[in-house]
Amino acid sequence: MSEENSHVSVKPSESVSREAGKRVERKPGRKGEPAFHLTEQMRRLSTPWGVALARAGQIDPGSLGPGIILDAAVGSGLQLIAYSNILKRPSLGVEIDGNVAVLCAANMFSAAGKDDIQRSMDRVVIGDSTDSVGVMNEFWSSLRESGTRAHPPVAMLHLDPARPRDAQKHHIDEMEPPIESVLSSWKQYLELGPRGPCIILDLSPRLDIGQRSMIDETVERLFPGCGRTWEWMSRGGGRVDRLSLWIGSLSSNEARRCIRMGTKKIMASIEGDGGEVRAISLVDPPPFESWITIVDPVVLESGLQDEWISKAIPDGAGYSWIRTEGRRPLLIHTEPINGDDDVRGFVVSTGQVVQHRLSPPENHTISQIASSLARLEIGSVTLRCSLDPDMHPKLQRRLHKAMREIDGSRSFMVDIELSRDTGNYTMFVVCRED
């Protein structure tokens, strides 16, 4: 493709912005955020603006060599725009879809400061991002046509390849553009930072350990000896929302990192080497006044539960994991957890055991549950247990209604499996929140 260059540049401009407005109205994703041109599919696939800004804010500008920031599968451009705004660098996006490229260029134009001269070098190139020679020739040619003689290299590469739509599992070979093809093609244009190239791969959080190992092997083969940090990110919905690999000068001194994002900023972060975790089986109900904590699953998915525990549990306190999978990992412990931000940021709920229940909440037991908790000076209870998805919100609303006149502490209810000689059964435990 590079011999007969079929790449085309789109320069962010007022005219491009007007054209984008004819195709898609510019709207903010959330109140207070910038407005962008996004189709429904682009909105679904785009990195949320708060996440994009937080990720850009994690990068030390001193870790970058000279040059531009490249997004090799730019899409809507939101992540690239965040990088450019925070790091004060010109940017280059590559997009195979011409319509998406126009909307991306319009987004770049609307987000650029009017007095920012560097942003005059911003471009979106329509074409194949695995052909780095063709892309760079088109980019430099476009700069020359605008009166800029510079031939800037690439200071940082970001790649968020497309994955099969709605797939619960997929192979790394199904990503487009292919990771290895992009990295090997762009290696020649990457300027080195203090500890090697600056690369971020934004990947599916569903990749298993074997698939991550294959990506590690690819990166090691192309960039021998470069540091790598895997990052798991949660936005608090009971799942891992994003998985990324930070390479070279963008990696930390640790192999793994987990992050809990708030609406606009990072709430907590932990780094370490990672390790395995094993849950115990409870034979008896958890003792009254013991503590139970629901931990964000990102801690266990990243394997950083030991690093979190070392900060969370006071010296000498006892603890055990009683659930390590699913949306609500459970930790039982003898003392309250510490109040450090990097501990509490990963806590969904924590509290002391005050009640054991042998059956789940049901419509006909709501009044009885409310009365029994009122006697314990509990004024509200949040159901954090596995229930029928259709019934869960209805039961929660009825409980709120039944307890709204009761003055007392907040609490939550979890389900715990007990293992007995006669078989396993589920107990429902109420904990007074800390």
C-alpha positions as CSV (number, residue, x, y, z in Angstrom):
1,M,0.0,0.0,0.0
2,S,2.9,2.3,0.7
3,E,4.1,2.2,-2.9
4,E,0.8,3.5,-4.3
5,N,-0.3,5.4,-1.3
6,S,-4.1,5.2,-0.9
7,H,-4.1,7.0,2.5
8,V,-6.0,10.4,2.7
9,S,-5.5,13.1,5.3
10,V,-8.3,14.9,7.1
11,K,-7.2,18.1,8.7
12,P,-9.3,19.2,11.7
13,S,-11.0,22.5,10.6
14,E,-14.1,24.6,10.7
15,S,-15.3,23.2,7.4
16,V,-14.8,19.6,8.6
17,S,-16.7,20.5,11.8
18,R,-19.6,21.9,9.7
19,E,-19.7,18.7,7.6
20,A,-19.7,16.6,10.7
21,G,-22.6,18.6,12.1
22,K,-24.7,17.7,9.0
23,R,-24.1,14.0,9.8
24,V,-24.3,13.8,13.5
25,E,-25.3,16.4,16.1
26,R,-22.6,17.3,18.6
27,K,-23.6,16.3,22.2
28,P,-21.9,15.8,25.6
29,G,-21.9,12.2,27.0
30,R,-22.5,13.5,30.5
31,K,-23.4,16.9,32.0
32,G,-20.3,19.1,32.2
33,E,-18.3,17.1,29.6
34,P,-17.3,18.5,26.2
35,A,-19.7,17.8,23.3
36,F,-18.6,15.4,20.5
37,H,-19.9,14.1,17.2
38,L,-20.7,10.5,17.9
39,T,-22.9,8.0,16.2
40,E,-24.7,5.5,18.5
41,Q,-22.1,2.8,17.6
42,M,-19.2,5.3,18.2
43,R,-20.7,6.3,21.5
44,R,-21.0,2.7,22.6
45,L,-17.3,1.9,21.6
46,S,-15.7,5.2,22.7
47,T,-13.6,5.4,25.9
48,P,-15.7,7.5,28.4
49,W,-14.3,11.0,28.6
50,G,-13.6,10.8,32.3
51,V,-11.6,7.6,31.8
52,A,-9.7,9.1,28.9
53,L,-8.7,12.1,30.9
54,A,-7.7,10.0,33.9
55,R,-5.5,7.7,31.7
56,A,-3.8,10.7,30.1
57,G,-3.2,12.1,33.6
58,Q,-1.3,9.0,34.6
59,I,1.4,9.7,32.0
60,D,4.5,11.6,33.1
61,P,5.3,14.0,30.2
62,G,9.0,13.5,31.0
63,S,8.7,9.8,30.0
64,L,8.0,10.7,26.3
65,G,10.6,11.3,23.7
66,P,10.1,14.0,21.0
67,G,7.3,13.8,18.5
68,I,3.5,13.3,18.2
69,I,1.0,11.0,19.8
70,L,-0.4,8.4,17.5
71,D,-3.6,6.5,17.9
72,A,-3.5,3.6,15.4
73,A,-7.3,2.8,15.6
74,V,-8.6,6.2,16.6
75,G,-12.3,5.9,16.2
76,S,-14.1,8.8,17.8
77,G,-10.8,10.3,18.9
78,L,-11.8,10.9,22.5
79,Q,-8.7,9.1,24.0
80,L,-6.3,10.8,21.6
81,I,-7.9,14.2,22.3
82,A,-7.4,13.6,26.1
83,Y,-3.7,12.7,25.5
84,S,-3.2,15.8,23.4
85,N,-4.9,18.1,25.8
86,I,-3.1,16.8,28.9
87,L,0.3,16.2,27.4
88,K,0.3,19.3,25.1
89,R,1.4,17.3,22.0
90,P,0.2,17.3,18.4
91,S,-1.7,14.1,17.5
92,L,-2.2,11.7,14.6
93,G,-5.1,9.3,14.4
94,V,-5.5,6.5,11.8
95,E,-9.0,5.3,11.0
96,I,-10.1,2.8,8.3
97,D,-13.7,4.2,8.1
98,G,-13.9,7.5,6.2
99,N,-17.1,8.7,7.9
100,V,-15.7,8.0,11.4
101,A,-12.5,9.8,10.4
102,V,-14.4,12.9,9.5
103,L,-16.3,12.9,12.8
104,C,-13.0,12.3,14.6
105,A,-11.3,15.2,12.9
106,A,-14.3,17.4,13.8
107,N,-14.0,16.3,17.5
108,M,-10.3,17.2,17.5
109,F,-11.1,20.6,16.1
110,S,-13.8,21.4,18.6
111,A,-11.6,20.3,21.5
112,A,-8.5,22.2,20.5
113,G,-7.6,25.5,22.1
114,K,-7.9,28.3,19.5
115,D,-4.5,29.6,20.4
116,D,-2.7,26.3,20.5
117,I,-0.3,26.4,17.5
118,Q,0.8,22.8,18.0
119,R,-2.7,21.5,17.3
120,S,-2.4,22.9,13.8
121,M,-0.4,19.7,13.2
122,D,-3.2,17.4,14.2
123,R,-4.4,15.0,11.5
124,V,-6.6,12.0,10.9
125,V,-5.4,9.7,8.2
126,I,-7.9,7.4,6.5
127,G,-6.4,4.1,5.7
128,D,-4.6,1.0,7.0
129,S,-2.7,1.6,10.2
130,T,-0.5,-1.5,9.7
131,D,1.1,0.4,6.7
132,S,3.2,2.9,8.8
133,V,5.2,4.1,5.8
134,G,2.1,5.0,3.9
135,V,0.5,6.7,6.9
136,M,3.6,8.8,7.7
137,N,4.2,9.8,4.1
138,E,0.6,11.0,3.9
139,F,0.9,12.8,7.2
140,W,4.2,14.6,6.4
141,S,2.9,15.5,2.9
142,S,-0.2,17.0,4.5
143,L,2.0,19.1,6.9
144,R,4.1,20.3,3.9
145,E,1.0,21.4,2.1
146,S,0.0,23.5,5.2
147,G,3.4,25.1,5.2
148,T,5.0,23.0,8.0
149,R,8.4,21.5,7.1
150,A,8.7,19.4,10.2
151,H,8.8,15.5,9.9
152,P,7.9,14.7,13.5
153,P,8.4,11.1,14.7
154,V,6.0,9.2,17.0
155,A,6.6,9.9,20.7
156,M,3.8,7.6,21.9
157,L,1.6,4.9,20.3
158,H,-1.9,4.0,21.6
159,L,-3.8,1.1,20.1
160,D,-7.4,0.1,21.0
161,P,-8.2,-2.6,18.4
162,A,-11.7,-3.5,17.6
163,R,-13.0,-6.8,19.1
164,P,-15.9,-9.1,18.0
165,R,-19.1,-7.3,18.9
166,D,-20.9,-8.6,22.1
167,A,-18.5,-11.6,22.3
168,Q,-18.0,-12.9,25.8
169,K,-14.7,-14.5,24.7
170,H,-12.5,-14.0,21.7
171,H,-9.1,-14.8,20.5
172,I,-6.4,-12.1,20.0
173,D,-6.3,-12.9,16.3
174,E,-9.8,-11.5,16.0
175,M,-8.7,-8.0,16.9
176,E,-8.5,-5.4,14.1
177,P,-6.0,-4.1,13.4
178,P,-3.8,-6.9,14.5
179,I,-1.6,-6.0,17.4
180,E,1.6,-7.6,16.1
181,S,1.2,-6.1,12.7
182,V,0.8,-2.6,14.1
183,L,3.6,-2.8,16.6
184,S,6.1,-4.3,14.1
185,S,5.2,-1.7,11.4
186,W,5.5,1.3,13.7
187,K,8.6,0.3,15.5
188,Q,10.8,2.2,13.0
189,Y,9.0,5.5,13.8
190,L,8.9,5.2,17.6
191,E,11.1,7.6,19.5
192,L,12.5,6.2,22.7
193,G,11.8,7.5,26.1
194,P,14.1,7.0,29.1
195,R,13.1,3.3,29.4
196,G,12.3,2.4,25.8
197,P,9.3,3.1,23.5
198,C,6.0,4.6,24.9
199,I,3.1,2.3,24.1
200,I,-0.3,1.6,25.5
201,L,-2.5,-1.3,24.3
202,D,-6.1,-0.9,25.3
203,L,-7.5,-4.5,25.3
204,S,-10.6,-6.5,26.2
205,P,-11.0,-7.1,29.9
206,R,-12.1,-10.6,29.0
207,L,-8.6,-11.8,27.9
208,D,-7.6,-14.8,29.9
209,I,-4.1,-15.5,31.3
210,G,-3.1,-17.5,28.2
211,Q,-4.1,-14.6,25.8
212,R,-2.2,-12.1,28.0
213,S,0.8,-14.3,27.9
214,M,0.7,-14.4,24.1
215,I,0.6,-10.6,24.0
216,D,3.5,-10.4,26.4
217,E,5.5,-12.8,24.2
218,T,4.8,-10.6,21.1
219,V,5.9,-7.4,22.9
220,E,9.0,-9.1,24.3
221,R,9.9,-10.4,20.8
222,L,9.5,-6.9,19.2
223,F,10.9,-4.9,22.1
224,P,13.3,-7.1,24.0
225,G,13.7,-6.3,27.7
226,C,11.1,-3.5,27.8
227,G,9.1,-3.1,31.0
228,R,5.5,-4.0,30.9
229,T,2.7,-3.2,33.4
230,W,-0.8,-4.8,33.0
231,E,-3.5,-2.5,34.3
232,W,-7.0,-3.6,35.4
233,M,-9.6,-0.7,35.8
234,S,-13.0,-0.8,37.5
235,R,-15.7,1.9,37.4
236,G,-17.5,0.3,40.3
237,G,-20.2,-1.8,38.5
238,G,-19.1,-5.1,39.9
239,R,-16.8,-6.0,36.9
240,V,-13.5,-5.2,35.3
241,D,-14.2,-2.4,32.8
242,R,-10.9,-2.0,31.1
243,L,-7.6,-3.9,30.6
244,S,-4.5,-2.2,29.2
245,L,-0.8,-3.0,28.8
246,W,1.7,-0.1,29.5
247,I,5.0,-0.7,27.7
248,G,8.5,0.7,27.9
249,S,8.8,4.2,29.4
250,L,5.1,4.1,30.3
251,S,5.4,1.0,32.4
252,S,5.9,1.2,36.2
253,N,8.3,-0.8,38.3
254,E,5.6,-3.4,39.0
255,A,4.1,-6.0,36.7
256,R,0.5,-5.3,37.6
257,R,-1.7,-2.4,38.6
258,C,-5.4,-2.2,39.5
259,I,-7.4,1.1,39.5
260,R,-10.8,2.1,40.8
261,M,-12.2,5.0,38.8
262,G,-14.8,7.4,40.1
263,T,-16.9,9.6,37.8
264,K,-14.1,12.0,37.0
265,K,-10.9,10.8,38.7
266,I,-9.0,7.8,40.0
267,M,-10.2,6.9,43.5
268,A,-7.6,4.2,44.4
269,S,-4.6,2.4,42.8
270,I,-2.5,-0.5,43.9
271,E,0.6,-2.0,42.2
272,G,2.5,-5.3,42.7
273,D,3.5,-8.6,41.2
274,G,0.3,-10.4,41.8
275,G,-0.5,-13.9,43.1
276,E,-3.1,-16.6,43.4
277,V,-5.9,-16.6,45.9
278,R,-7.9,-19.4,47.5
279,A,-11.3,-19.2,49.2
280,I,-12.2,-21.2,52.3
281,S,-15.4,-23.0,52.9
282,L,-17.4,-21.9,55.9
283,V,-18.9,-24.7,58.0
284,D,-20.6,-22.5,60.5
285,P,-22.4,-19.2,60.1
286,P,-20.0,-16.2,60.4
287,P,-19.7,-15.1,64.1
288,F,-21.7,-12.1,65.2
289,E,-19.5,-9.0,65.4
290,S,-17.1,-10.4,62.9
291,W,-16.6,-8.2,59.8
292,I,-17.5,-8.9,56.2
293,T,-16.3,-6.7,53.3
294,I,-17.4,-6.8,49.7
295,V,-14.3,-6.0,47.6
296,D,-14.3,-4.7,44.1
297,P,-13.6,-7.7,41.8
298,V,-10.8,-5.8,40.0
299,V,-8.6,-6.5,43.1
300,L,-8.9,-10.3,42.6
301,E,-8.9,-10.2,38.8
302,S,-5.6,-8.4,38.8
303,G,-4.2,-10.8,41.4
304,L,-3.3,-7.9,43.7
305,Q,-5.4,-9.1,46.7
306,D,-2.3,-9.7,48.9
307,E,-1.1,-6.1,48.2
308,W,-4.5,-4.8,49.1
309,I,-4.8,-7.0,52.2
310,S,-1.4,-5.7,53.5
311,K,-2.9,-2.2,53.6
312,A,-6.4,-3.1,54.5
313,I,-6.1,-5.5,57.5
314,P,-4.4,-4.3,60.8
315,D,-1.4,-6.3,61.9
316,G,-2.5,-9.3,64.0
317,A,-6.1,-9.4,62.7
318,G,-7.4,-12.6,61.2
319,Y,-9.0,-12.8,57.8
320,S,-10.1,-15.3,55.0
321,W,-11.6,-15.0,51.6
322,I,-15.0,-16.7,51.5
323,R,-15.7,-15.8,47.9
324,T,-13.2,-14.9,45.2
325,E,-15.2,-15.0,42.0
326,G,-18.2,-13.1,40.6
327,R,-19.4,-9.6,41.1
328,R,-19.1,-9.6,45.0
329,P,-15.9,-11.1,46.3
330,L,-16.3,-11.5,50.1
331,L,-13.6,-11.2,52.8
332,I,-14.3,-12.1,56.5
333,H,-12.1,-10.6,59.1
334,T,-11.8,-9.9,62.9
335,E,-11.1,-6.2,62.9
336,P,-12.4,-3.3,60.8
337,I,-10.4,-2.4,57.7
338,N,-8.1,0.6,57.6
339,G,-9.4,3.9,56.2
340,D,-6.6,4.5,53.7
341,D,-7.9,5.9,50.4
342,D,-6.2,3.1,48.4
343,V,-8.0,0.6,50.6
344,R,-11.5,2.1,50.9
345,G,-11.5,2.9,47.2
346,F,-11.8,-0.8,46.4
347,V,-14.5,-1.4,49.1
348,V,-18.1,-1.9,47.9
349,S,-19.5,-2.3,51.5
350,T,-18.0,-3.3,54.9
351,G,-19.7,-4.0,58.2
352,Q,-20.2,-6.2,61.3
353,V,-22.4,-9.3,61.2
354,V,-25.6,-8.6,63.2
355,Q,-28.1,-11.1,61.8
356,H,-28.3,-14.5,60.2
357,R,-31.3,-15.4,58.0
358,L,-32.1,-18.9,56.6
359,S,-34.1,-17.7,53.6
360,P,-33.8,-15.0,51.0
361,P,-36.1,-11.9,51.1
362,E,-39.5,-12.5,49.5
363,N,-42.6,-10.4,49.1
364,H,-44.4,-11.9,52.0
365,T,-41.3,-11.5,54.4
366,I,-40.6,-7.8,53.8
367,S,-42.4,-6.6,56.9
368,Q,-40.9,-9.3,59.1
369,I,-37.4,-8.3,57.9
370,A,-38.0,-4.6,58.5
371,S,-39.3,-5.3,62.0
372,S,-36.4,-7.5,63.0
373,L,-33.8,-5.0,61.7
374,A,-35.6,-2.1,63.5
375,R,-35.0,-4.0,66.8
376,L,-31.3,-3.9,66.0
377,E,-31.5,-0.1,65.4
378,I,-31.0,-0.6,61.7
379,G,-32.8,1.9,59.5
380,S,-32.0,0.6,56.0
381,V,-30.7,-2.5,54.2
382,T,-29.2,-2.8,50.8
383,L,-29.6,-6.2,49.1
384,R,-26.1,-7.2,47.9
385,C,-27.0,-10.9,47.5
386,S,-27.8,-13.1,44.5
387,L,-31.6,-12.9,43.8
388,D,-33.8,-13.2,40.8
389,P,-32.8,-10.2,38.6
390,D,-36.4,-9.4,38.0
391,M,-37.4,-9.5,41.7
392,H,-34.2,-7.9,43.1
393,P,-35.2,-4.2,42.4
394,K,-38.8,-4.8,43.4
395,L,-37.8,-6.3,46.8
396,Q,-35.3,-3.5,47.3
397,R,-38.0,-0.9,46.7
398,R,-40.4,-2.6,49.1
399,L,-37.7,-2.8,51.8
400,H,-36.9,0.9,51.4
401,K,-40.6,1.7,51.7
402,A,-41.1,-0.5,54.8
403,M,-38.1,1.0,56.6
404,R,-38.3,4.7,55.6
405,E,-39.8,5.7,59.0
406,I,-37.2,3.7,60.9
407,D,-34.2,5.7,62.3
408,G,-31.0,3.7,62.5
409,S,-27.8,2.5,60.9
410,R,-27.4,1.5,57.3
411,S,-26.7,-2.2,56.6
412,F,-26.3,-4.6,53.7
413,M,-27.3,-8.3,53.2
414,V,-25.1,-10.8,51.5
415,D,-25.5,-14.5,50.7
416,I,-22.9,-17.0,52.0
417,E,-22.7,-20.6,51.2
418,L,-22.1,-23.0,54.1
419,S,-20.7,-26.5,53.6
420,R,-22.0,-29.2,55.9
421,D,-21.8,-33.0,55.9
422,T,-25.4,-33.0,54.8
423,G,-24.7,-30.7,51.8
424,N,-24.3,-27.1,51.0
425,Y,-26.9,-24.4,51.7
426,T,-27.1,-20.6,51.5
427,M,-27.4,-18.3,54.5
428,F,-28.3,-14.6,54.2
429,V,-26.3,-12.4,56.5
430,V,-27.0,-8.8,57.5
431,C,-24.0,-6.5,58.3
432,R,-24.2,-3.1,60.0
433,E,-22.2,-0.8,57.8
434,D,-19.0,0.8,59.0
